[in-house]
Amino acid sequence: MKFMTRKNLILLLTLTLTSVVFSQNIFRTACKGNLVRLDSMLVNSTINVKDNRGKSLLHWAVACKQREVFDFLIKRNIKINETDNQEKTPLHVAVRFNNIEYLNYLIELQPNNNWQSLYGASLIEQAILNGNKEITKKLIKSGVDINIKNKRGSTALEISKRLGTKNISEFLISQGADKNLVRKFKMKGKYMGLKGRETIPKMFAPNFISTEEQEFGSTFNKKGTEFYFGVDVNGRNEIRFSKIEGNQWSKPKTIISHKRYSYNDPFLSNDENRLYFISKRALDGIGKIKDVDIWYVERLSNGWSEPINAGSTINTNGNEYYMSFTNDGTMYFASNGHTRKDVSRTDHDIYYSRVINNEFQKPVLLDASINTTGYEADVFVAPDESYLIFCSIRDGGFGRGDLYISFKNSNGNWTNAVNMGKKINTDNYEYCPFVTKDGKYLLYTSNQDIYWVSTKIINEIKEKNK
């Protein structure tokens, strides 16, 4: 997807005024290649200064392909393997942007071979995610163990086979990759075998659903036998699907994808005959990419229909994100395009739209118990409308975006939303909440993977905030 991903949007929204000014004054200067100004600014700043994401000036020089700035920083003895908040070094930036030239520079500058064991697994992982055989080959020839395992226990060959990058798999095998280290994962039973009522979040279906790719926006059907989720494929999003066949879940396959448009945040209608999602798809399906709208496909005997726009009552010239439904079909969603009292605002708020005669009605903005002057989106509403879970960026949060919850009181009003706490929220970005139809499990995305936890945690929060 070539429009801003939710992850990047959150990173942008969380910049404070101070950090914006600072980044423009030094990091943007490095990115633009202004050596004279950069040199003068470093009189009052350490060479190893970092931005709010933990990225150093060298990260920026590599990302922006500024060779003169790169050389300048190296001469000033900048730390070449400094990690950012995601534990990524400038080496990772070079691989992420398929820049073998800067990867070569950085490898040549390494003082020893420690980088091979420290970063080799994650570097090869990124190269394979990019489908870049050349960089995969370069890393192995530079000394990275071909059978090194990443944090998930996956080797390069296992990752390439999981992603279906045949050319890389064949290369790895030709270089001696151990086929016996490639694991096979079989998921069985309702909800992919979820059992018990764990109150500590765990990764959902690791190495089957939650993989080295970025997964988000997941939903089960009522029976817990079908699973839909979004995946980011190098900036373009697609929707994948798995179902029980016998007692075993099928290998996830892509069901909604496009070479230009992205599709993500799937959610089934109450009758499960429609699959809703968001996209910047052009209204005619062939034109220019537009703002983010809510769309749906209809279930057919042999698959799904072509995408259908949810209409101008819901969609605006702004962006509409994520959706969920109550028992009576009311849609809850987020938007920054519907009219508000403060017309200058650009952040998202949460709305609902009732259904009358199968038509969505004019959306209603939720009150200040839910919406603030900041960002609110990714709303899941309990089918009985007893609670809302949503993502927001607020002071006092744990990370770049946290999950909050509000309960409906005896008067039919929403209580002031509260942070769901450190069991759920981390210093990463938590979003895309979904609760299974039987009310047992909460699924959500954190640090680019899907997690699950028992909904007992919802009851704990409710009791605590009575």
N, C-alpha and C positions, 0 to 999 in steps of 0.2 A: 504494500500500500504506500503510495507516495504522499498521502496526506498525513498530518501529524498523528502519530499513534498516541493512545491514551497515556502510555508511559512517558513519552516525551512531553505531552501536554502538562502532566503533573510536574515534571521537572521544571518546566517554564513557569507554571503558576506558583511554585514554591520559592522562587527567587524573591528575596526581599529587595526593597529599593536600594539598600546599601550595597548588596551583592551585585545587583544589576549595574550600578554605577561603577563598582570596582572591576567587574568583568570587562566593562567597556574601556576602563582606564588601563588595564594591563593585559588581560587574556585576549581581549579583542584586538588590542594593539599587536600582540604576538601573532594572532591569526592573520592580520592584515599585512604582516611583514614589515612593520615600521620599526626598524632597528634603532634609529636615532632616539625616538621617543621611548622605546622600551629600555634602552640603556640609561636614560635620564630617570625613568621611573624606578629602576632598580637601586638607585641611590638610597631610597627610603623603604626598600622592600627586600626581603631575602630572596635569593635566586630560587629557592625551593617553595615559594608561596603556592598555595592551592586554592582552587575555587570552591564553591559550596558543594560541589559533587566530589571533591577530593582530587580533582585533576590538576596536574602541574602544568607549568608552561611548556614542558616537553610534550606532554599529551596533546596540547593545543597545536604545537608546531607540527607534529606528525599528522594530526587530523586535518590541518589546513594546508599541508604540503608546503611548508615554508622552510626551504633548505637553508637559507642564510640565517634565519632565526635558530634553526636546529643547530647549526655549527656554532653560532654565537653562544648558545646555552651550554653546549658541550665544553667549549673553551672556558666558560665560567664555572665549570665543575658541578653542573646540576646533577642531581641523583638520577641515574638513567633508568632505574627499576623501581621508582616510587610508585606505590599503588594508590588507586582512588578508592572511593567508598564501596565499590564493587570488587575490590581486589584486582583491578586491571592495571597493567603497566603500559607504558608507551608501546611495548612489543605487541600487546593485545590490540591497541589502536591500529597499528599497521596491518595486522591480520584482519581485524574487523572490516577495514576499508580496502582489503585486497591489494595493499600497497607493498609489493615485494621489495621495491627499491629501499624504502625506509626500514623494512624488516632486516634487510642485509646490513644497512648502516648500524642498526642497534645490536645485531648479533656480533658484528666485528668489534663493537665497543665493549662487549662483556668482559669483565676482568677475570672471570673463570667460567667453569661449566655449571655452576650452581643453578643457573636459569633453566637448564634442561629439566631438572627434577622438580624445581619449584613451580615453573609455569608451563612446562612442556605439554602436560595433559590438557590444560584449558586452552592453550594455543592451537593444538591439533583439533580439539573439539570445535573451536570457532572456524577454523579453516574448512572443516567438513560441513559445518552448518552453512557456510557460504558456497559449498560445492566447488571449492578451489583446490584442484589436484596439484597445481604448481606449488602453492604454498605448503600444502601437506608434504609434498616431496622435499621441499627445501628444509622444513623443520626436521624431518627424519634424517636427511643427509647432514644436518648440522649437529646431530648427536642426540636428538630426542628419542628415547626408547620407543620402538614401534608398538610395543605391548604395554606401554604405560597406561594406568587406569585413572580416570577422573574421579571426582568426589562421589559419583554415583556407582563407581565400580565398573564403568564401561571402558573398554579399549577403543582405539580408533576404528578397528574393524567392526566392532559391535555397533558403534554409532553410525558408520557408513551403511551397514546393512539395514539398520532400523530406518534410516532416512531414504534408502533406496538409491544411493549414489553409486551405481554399479561401477563406473570407471575408477572411482577412488578405491572401492572394495577390491577390484582386480589388481590395482597397483599395490595395495597393502599386502595382499596375498603373495604377489610376485616378490615382495621384499622380505617375506618370511613372517608375516603376521600370524599369530597362533590362532587357528580356527577353534581350538578347544576352549578358548577363553570367551567365546561369544555365547552369551546366555540367551535362553529363550524364556519368555514370560507368558504364562497362561492365567487368565483371569476367569474365575468361576463364581457362579451364584449371583443372586440379586444384588444390585448396587456394586457389582464387581467384587463381591465377597466381603463387603464391609460388615463387621461384626462387633458387638459390644457397644458401649456408650462412652467412648474415650472423651475425656474433658480436656486433654492436651492435644492440640492440632497435630495431625500427621500428614505427610505428603500422600496425595491420592494416586493410587495405582502407579507407583514409581517404575520408570523404564517401560511402561506400557502406554499410559496417558501422559503423565508428567515426565517429560524427557528433557533432553538437552535443548529442545526448541522452547519457544515461549508460548505457553498455553493459558487460556483465560476464557471467561464467559461460558461456563459449563451448565448443562441442564439434563436431568433425567426425565423420562416419561413417568406416568403415574405408577406403572407396574414395576419400575426400576429395571426394565429390561432393554431400554434404549438409552443411549447417551450421546449428546451433541456437545461440541466444544469448539472454541476458536483457537487458531494457531497462527502465529506470526512467522512468515517465511520470508526472511530478508526484507522486512518492511511492507510486505503485502500479506494481508490476512485472508484466511480461508476457513470454512467450517467443515469439521470432520465428524464422523459418525461411527459408532460401534454398537452392536446388539448381541443379545444372547442367541446362540445357535446351539440347541441342545442344552447343555449346562455351561458352555464355554463362550466367552465373549470373542467376537470377531476382531480381526486386526483393524484398527481404525482406518477408515478410508475417507478421502475428500469427496464431499457431496455438493458443496457450493463454492465455486472458485471462478476467478476471471483473471486474465493476464493483465488487465488495467485496473480494475476495481477491487476493493477489499470488501470482505463480508465478515462480520464478527458479532459477538454477543447474542448467540441464538437463544430463543425462548419459545416453548410450545404454547399454543393457545389452549384454553381449557378443554376443548373437544379433541385436541391434538391433531386436528386436520390442517392447521397452519403452523409454520415455523417462522417466527419473527426474528429479525436481526437488524443490524445497522450497516449502512454503506454510503459511500459518496458516489455511487452509481448515478450516471446521467438518467434523467427521466425516460428518455427514449432508448436507453441501453447502448447507445453508440456515441453519444456526444461527449463533451468535456466533463471532467470530474467536477462535481459540485460540492455543496456542503453536506454534512452527515445527516441522513434521513433514516427514519424507521421504515423498513420494508418487510415483506413476508412472501413465502412461497406456499402453495396449496398442495396437500398430499394427493397424489394420483395413484392409480393402480400399479404403475410401473416406476414410481419415483416422485419427483416434485415438479411443480410448474415453474415457469420463468418467474423471476422476481417481480412483485407487485408493490408499488409505493403505497404506504398507509394513508396517504391523502393530505391535503392542505390544512385540514383541521388540526392534525397532529404536527405535521412537518412545516417548517418555516424556512426563511432564508438563512437562519442560523443553524446550529448543530443540535440534533436530538440524539440522546444516548440511552441505551439500555432500556429494557421494559420488563414489566411483570404484571400479573393479572390477579384480581380478586375473584371470588367465586361467582360474582355476578357479571364478570367480564370487564370491570373497570380497569383501565390501563394506567399504571404509574410509570413515569419516565422522567428524564431530565432534559432540559433545553436551555439554551441561551438566546433563543430567537423570539420567544413570545413577549408581548408587550409587558413592561413592568414600570412601576412608578419612577424608578431611577433608570432612565433610558440609556445612560452612559455605561451601565454595567455590562461586562462581557463574560463574567463567570456563569456557570450553570446553576440552575435551581431545579427543584423537584415539583412536578405537576401531577395531577390525575385527570383522567377524562372518563366520564360515565358513558355507558352505551344505552341508547334508546332506539328501538326498531333497527337493531344491527348497525347503527351509525354512531361513531364517536362524537361526543359533544364537545363544546368549547372547553379547553383545558383550564383547570383551576389551580392557581398557585398555592402551595402549602404555606402555612404561616411561619412565624419566626421561631416556633418550637423546633422546626426542621431546617428551614432555610436561613442562611446568614448572608453577609456581604461577600463571603468567600465562595468556594467551589463545593457544590453538592451534586452528586450524580450516582449512577449505578445503584438504583434503588430496587430492593426486593420487598414486596409487600406480602405479608401472610395472607393466604386465601380468604381467611375470615376477617381480614383487616385489623387484626389484634396488635400487630407490630410492623415496623418498618426497619430495614437494615440498609444502610447506604454508605457510600464513600464521601468523605469530606476532608478539606484541608483547613485546619483551625489551629489557633494558638493552643499550646499545651498538649499537642498530639505527640505520638511516639515516632512518627516517620513522615515521609513525603505525602502520604495520604492514608488515612485510617478509616476503619469501619466504625460507624456509630449506629445506635439503635434507639428507637422511640416506641413507646407503648400507647395504645389508645385507652384512656381512662373511662370511668363509669359515666362520665358526661358526654362521651363520644368525641373527646378532643385528644390531640396528640400531646404526650408529655414532652418536656424538653429533652432533646436527644442527648445521650451520653456516650462517651467513648466506650467501646467494648472491651477495653483493657489490654494489658500486656500479654495475656495468653494468646490473643488474636493478633494484635497489632505489634509491629516491629519497626525498626528504623528503615525498612523498605516501604513499598507501596502495596497496601491491601485494598482489593476492589473485587467487583463481580460476585456479590454474594448470591447464593441460591440455597433454599431449603427444600429437601425432598418432600413429596406430597404427603407422606405419612408422618411428616414432622419430626423425623428422627435425626437427620443429619444436615449440618450446615457445610456447604462447600464454598470456597472462595479462592481468589488468586493472591499469592504472595511471592515476591521475588521471582516472578516469571514461571511459577509452577502452581498447580491446583492443590489445595489442602482441604482436609475434612476434619470435622469435630462434632461431637454429640451436641444436640440442641439443648442438652441440660445446661449448657453455659448460658443460654438465653434466659432460662428460668432463674439461674443464679443472679444474673444481672438485674432481673425484674425484682426479685426479693430484696436485693441489696439497695435498690433505689425506690423502695416504697415510701 
